[in-house]
Amino acid sequence: MSIYQQISTLVLRTGGVLVAYSLLFISLSSPFLLHGEVIAPYRQLIELGSSDIADIQHIENRKFSDYVTAYIPAITEHFSGARSGWLTLWSNNNEMGRPVNHIAGLSPAYLPSWLIARFTPDPWRFITALSLFTCFLSGIFLILFSREIGLSPLAGFIAGSIFATSPLFMYWLTFPMFPAVWTWAAGALWGIARLAKKADLVSWAILAFSIYSLLMTAYPQPVVYHAYLLTGYGLYLAYCKRHSGWIVTGRFLALSASALIAGIATALPVYIDLAHIAAESARIAPDPSFFTVVLPEIASLTEGLRFFVLGTMPELFGNPVRPDFPYPYDGLSITPLVVFFSIIALLVSYRQTWGWWLAIVLLFILAFVLLII
């Protein structure tokens, strides 16, 4: 038995991959779970006119001000606003009033958010629980997807742990609608992979609920991008099932389509309201620069190297979360651990000889960047 198989077996013997992952996540979340801290970008000292008391334990960054100026007030409105039923539909706290927004997972219109609100009516603790819940589920989904496609338990554990604690998730903890994109896309990925192997009600429900959650919690723009990816993967799975016959392939496509329709239908009431709001918005037709501003501009070798470093090891320039970080950064990076595993995976990819050459090229690029810096 190889070392890899021994470690994989050891992980299983300690209580299972899911238990090991849960314990790891609980230990990383201990400041929130055990010490009562909440996820917040900064203290509202300026807004309250209070004197600034230095806090050397926590970093404060007003880049994430939407958390305070939009999300906390929105959650407060949902919990304590005037209503005749179980949902707050209208707010009078904005000029002549306005409809209340029910997307991004901040509203009890979304089932898991409604359940979290049963345990804590405090908006600060609510958004903390929602963000941690989203990150935790992302790793679970990736572990289950890894098992579904035949990877070893250890591979699933590593993938899920790295995914849930990635820079993208940690950087946007105060904006839970961003991690929700990747979390529920991973859930849909697991659901459709499971449906391709086992066409049962559980697989169908996983896919339908993931689509529903993706629409109800995630930032809309990247949802469209992930829809392309998930559609492509679904068509690839259908292509792989062609050898089983057209009946089996057609059944898989029909079940996938019906799960998609069910997920969209359950989120439709919220999106009908959103469509009415969008029709009255002055930003219904933004300039294309609104979408292209996020694309990297690489006009020289220096900018290319900087882009590579920011995408792999931004800590070489300082702490990316601090407001004095010298370059624009939005959490779009991987960690040196991911780079290490990627290179190792390419080196041991004996079935594809190009893996050796690509790994060598990556090593030379990494060494060159470190020398330049």
C-alpha positions in Angstrom: 0.0 0.0 0.0 1.4 3.4 -1.0 1.8 6.3 1.4 -1.1 8.1 -0.3 -3.4 5.2 0.3 -2.3 4.8 3.9 -3.0 8.5 4.6 -6.4 8.2 2.9 -7.3 5.2 5.0 -6.1 7.0 8.1 -8.5 9.9 7.3 -11.4 7.5 7.0 -10.5 5.8 10.3 -10.5 9.0 12.3 -14.3 9.4 11.7 -14.7 10.0 8.1 -13.8 12.8 5.7 -16.9 14.9 6.5 -16.2 14.7 10.3 -12.6 15.6 9.8 -13.5 18.5 7.6 -16.2 19.7 10.1 -13.7 19.7 12.9 -11.2 21.6 10.9 -13.8 24.2 9.9 -15.0 24.5 13.5 -11.5 25.1 14.7 -10.9 27.9 12.1 -14.3 29.5 13.0 -13.6 29.4 16.8 -13.5 33.2 17.2 -17.1 33.4 16.0 -18.4 30.1 17.5 -16.7 30.3 20.9 -15.7 33.9 21.6 -18.9 35.6 20.3 -17.2 37.7 17.6 -19.1 38.7 14.5 -18.0 39.2 10.9 -17.8 43.0 10.3 -15.4 45.1 8.1 -14.9 47.9 10.7 -16.2 49.6 13.8 -18.7 52.4 13.3 -16.7 54.9 15.3 -17.0 57.7 12.7 -20.7 57.3 12.3 -21.3 57.3 16.0 -18.9 60.3 16.6 -16.9 58.2 19.1 -13.2 58.5 19.8 -11.0 56.1 18.0 -9.8 53.3 20.3 -6.9 51.3 18.7 -7.7 47.7 18.0 -4.5 45.8 17.3 -6.2 42.4 17.0 -8.5 43.2 14.0 -7.9 44.8 10.6 -10.5 47.4 9.6 -11.2 48.3 6.0 -13.9 50.7 4.8 -13.7 49.2 1.3 -16.5 46.9 2.5 -18.8 49.7 3.6 -21.8 48.2 1.9 -22.0 45.7 4.8 -22.8 48.6 7.2 -24.7 51.0 4.9 -26.8 48.4 3.0 -26.8 44.8 4.3 -27.3 45.4 8.1 -30.1 47.9 7.5 -31.7 45.5 5.0 -31.6 42.6 7.4 -33.0 44.9 10.2 -35.8 45.9 7.9 -36.6 42.2 7.2 -36.7 41.3 10.9 -38.4 44.4 12.4 -40.1 46.2 9.5 -43.9 46.6 9.4 -45.7 43.7 7.8 -49.0 41.9 7.8 -47.6 38.5 7.0 -44.3 36.7 7.5 -42.3 38.8 5.1 -41.6 42.5 5.1 -42.5 43.8 1.6 -42.2 47.6 1.8 -40.0 50.0 3.7 -41.0 53.6 4.6 -37.5 54.5 5.7 -36.4 55.8 2.3 -37.9 59.0 1.0 -41.3 58.0 -0.3 -40.7 54.4 0.5 -39.5 51.5 -1.7 -40.0 47.7 -2.1 -37.8 45.5 0.1 -35.1 43.4 -1.6 -35.4 39.7 -1.1 -32.3 38.3 -2.9 -28.7 37.8 -1.8 -29.8 35.5 1.0 -30.4 38.4 3.4 -34.2 37.8 3.5 -36.2 35.1 5.3 -37.8 34.5 2.0 -34.9 32.1 1.5 -35.5 29.0 3.5 -32.1 28.6 5.2 -32.1 32.3 6.0 -35.5 31.9 7.6 -34.1 29.0 9.7 -31.1 31.0 10.8 -33.4 33.9 11.7 -35.3 31.6 14.1 -32.1 31.2 16.2 -30.8 34.8 16.1 -32.8 38.0 15.3 -29.6 40.1 15.6 -28.5 41.2 12.1 -24.8 41.1 12.9 -25.0 37.5 14.1 -27.3 36.6 11.3 -24.9 37.6 8.5 -22.1 36.0 10.4 -24.0 32.7 10.6 -25.0 33.0 6.9 -21.4 33.6 5.7 -20.0 30.7 7.8 -22.8 28.4 6.7 -22.1 29.2 3.1 -18.4 28.6 3.4 -18.9 25.4 5.3 -21.3 24.0 2.7 -18.9 24.8 -0.2 -16.4 22.3 1.2 -19.0 19.7 1.8 -20.3 20.0 -1.7 -16.8 19.7 -3.2 -16.0 16.6 -1.0 -19.2 14.9 -2.2 -18.5 15.9 -5.8 -15.0 14.4 -5.5 -16.4 11.2 -4.2 -19.0 11.2 -7.0 -16.4 11.4 -9.8 -14.3 8.6 -8.2 -11.5 10.6 -6.4 -10.0 9.3 -3.2 -11.3 10.5 0.2 -8.1 12.3 0.9 -8.3 14.2 -2.4 -11.8 15.2 -1.6 -10.8 16.3 1.9 -7.9 18.5 0.6 -10.0 20.0 -2.2 -13.0 20.8 0.1 -10.7 22.3 2.8 -8.8 24.4 0.4 -11.9 25.5 -1.4 -13.8 26.6 1.7 -10.9 28.5 3.2 -9.7 30.0 -0.1 -8.8 33.7 -0.4 -11.9 34.4 -2.3 -14.2 33.1 0.4 -12.3 34.6 3.3 -11.9 38.0 1.6 -15.6 38.4 0.9 -17.0 37.1 4.2 -18.8 40.4 4.7 -20.4 40.0 1.3 -22.1 36.5 1.5 -23.6 36.8 -1.9 -20.1 36.4 -3.5 -19.1 33.1 -1.8 -22.7 31.9 -2.4 -22.0 31.8 -6.2 -19.2 29.3 -5.8 -20.9 27.3 -3.0 -24.2 26.6 -4.8 -22.5 26.2 -8.2 -20.5 23.4 -6.4 -23.8 22.1 -5.0 -25.3 22.0 -8.5 -22.1 20.4 -9.8 -22.5 17.6 -7.3 -26.2 17.3 -8.0 -25.9 16.9 -11.7 -22.9 14.5 -11.4 -25.0 12.4 -9.0 -28.0 12.5 -11.2 -25.9 11.2 -14.1 -24.9 8.1 -12.0 -28.1 7.7 -10.0 -31.3 9.1 -11.4 -33.3 9.2 -8.2 -35.4 11.8 -6.3 -32.4 12.7 -4.0 -30.2 13.6 -6.9 -33.0 15.6 -8.5 -33.8 17.5 -5.3 -30.1 18.3 -4.7 -29.8 19.9 -8.2 -33.2 21.7 -7.9 -32.4 23.1 -4.5 -28.9 24.2 -5.6 -30.4 26.1 -8.6 -33.0 27.7 -6.2 -30.2 28.7 -3.8 -28.0 30.0 -6.5 -30.8 32.4 -7.6 -31.8 33.4 -4.1 -28.4 34.0 -2.6 -25.7 34.7 -5.2 -24.7 37.9 -7.0 -26.6 37.8 -10.3 -23.7 38.6 -12.7 -21.4 35.6 -11.9 -24.5 33.3 -11.8 -24.8 33.8 -15.5 -21.2 32.8 -16.0 -21.6 29.7 -13.9 -24.8 28.8 -15.8 -22.7 28.5 -18.9 -20.2 26.2 -17.1 -22.9 24.0 -15.5 -24.7 23.7 -18.8 -21.5 22.7 -20.6 -20.8 20.1 -17.9 -24.3 18.7 -18.1 -24.0 18.3 -21.9 -20.7 16.6 -21.4 -22.3 14.1 -19.0 -25.1 13.5 -21.5 -22.5 12.9 -24.2 -20.7 10.4 -21.9 -24.0 8.5 -21.4 -24.7 8.1 -25.1 -23.3 4.6 -25.0 -26.2 3.6 -22.6 -28.7 4.4 -25.3 -30.9 7.4 -26.2 -33.6 6.5 -23.6 -31.1 6.7 -20.7 -29.6 9.9 -22.1 -32.9 11.5 -22.8 -34.1 10.6 -19.2 -31.0 12.3 -17.8 -31.6 15.4 -19.9 -35.3 15.5 -18.9 -34.6 15.1 -15.2 -31.9 17.8 -15.4 -34.2 20.2 -17.2 -37.1 19.5 -14.8 -34.8 20.2 -11.8 -33.7 23.4 -13.5 -37.3 24.5 -14.1 -38.3 23.6 -10.5 -35.4 25.6 -9.1 -36.3 28.6 -11.2 -40.0 28.3 -10.4 -39.4 28.4 -6.6 -37.3 31.6 -7.0 -39.6 33.2 -9.6 -41.8 35.2 -7.1 -38.7 37.1 -5.9 -37.5 37.7 -9.5 -40.8 39.0 -10.7 -40.6 41.7 -8.1 -37.0 42.3 -9.0 -37.9 42.7 -12.7 -40.4 45.4 -11.7 -37.7 47.2 -9.7 -35.2 46.9 -12.6 -37.7 48.3 -15.1 -37.8 51.5 -13.0 -34.0 51.7 -12.5 -31.8 54.3 -14.2 -29.1 51.6 -14.5 -31.1 49.2 -16.7 -28.6 49.8 -19.6 -25.2 50.5 -18.1 -22.2 51.3 -20.3 -20.1 48.2 -21.3 -17.2 49.6 -19.2 -19.3 48.7 -16.1 -18.6 45.0 -17.0 -15.1 45.3 -18.4 -13.6 47.3 -15.6 -12.9 44.1 -13.7 -10.8 42.6 -16.6 -7.0 42.8 -16.0 -4.9 45.2 -18.1 -1.6 43.6 -19.0 0.4 46.0 -21.2 4.0 45.1 -20.2 6.1 42.3 -18.7 6.0 44.1 -15.3 2.2 44.2 -15.2 2.1 40.5 -16.3 4.4 39.5 -13.5 2.5 41.6 -11.0 -0.8 39.9 -12.2 0.8 36.5 -11.7 2.0 37.3 -8.2 -1.3 38.9 -7.1 -3.0 35.7 -8.4 -0.8 33.3 -6.5 1.1 35.1 -3.6 -0.3 38.6 -3.0 1.2 38.5 0.5 4.5 39.3 -1.0 3.2 42.9 -1.4 1.7 43.0 2.1 -1.6 41.9 3.7 -4.3 42.1 1.0 -7.0 42.8 3.5 -5.4 46.0 4.9 -6.6 49.3 3.4 -3.0 50.3 2.6 -2.4 47.3 0.3 -0.6 48.9 -2.7 -2.5 47.2 -5.6 -6.1 46.6 -6.4 -7.1 43.2 -5.1 -10.6 41.5 -4.9 -9.7 38.1 -3.5 -9.1 36.5 -6.9 -6.1 34.5 -6.1 -5.0 31.0 -5.1 -2.6 29.9 -2.4 1.0 28.5 -2.6 -0.5 25.2 -1.4 -2.7 25.1 -4.4 0.2 25.9 -6.7 2.2 23.1 -5.0 -0.5 20.5 -5.5 -1.1 21.6 -9.1 2.6 21.1 -9.9 2.7 17.8 -8.1 -0.4 16.6 -9.9 1.1 17.5 -13.3 4.4 15.8 -12.4 2.7 12.5 -11.5 0.3 12.7 -14.5 2.2 9.8 -16.2 -0.7 9.3 -18.7 -0.2 12.7 -20.3 3.4 13.6 -21.1 2.6 17.3 -21.6 2.0 17.4 -17.8 5.8 17.2 -17.2 6.5 20.0 -19.6 3.7 22.3 -18.1 4.9 21.6 -14.6 8.5 22.5 -15.5 7.3 25.7 -17.2 5.3 26.7 -14.1 8.3 26.1 -11.9 10.5 28.3 -14.1 7.9 31.1 -14.1 7.6 30.9 -10.3 11.4 30.9 -9.8 11.7 33.9 -12.3 9.0 35.9 -10.5 10.6 35.3 -7.1 14.0 36.4 -8.4 12.5 39.6 -10.0 10.7 40.5 -6.8 
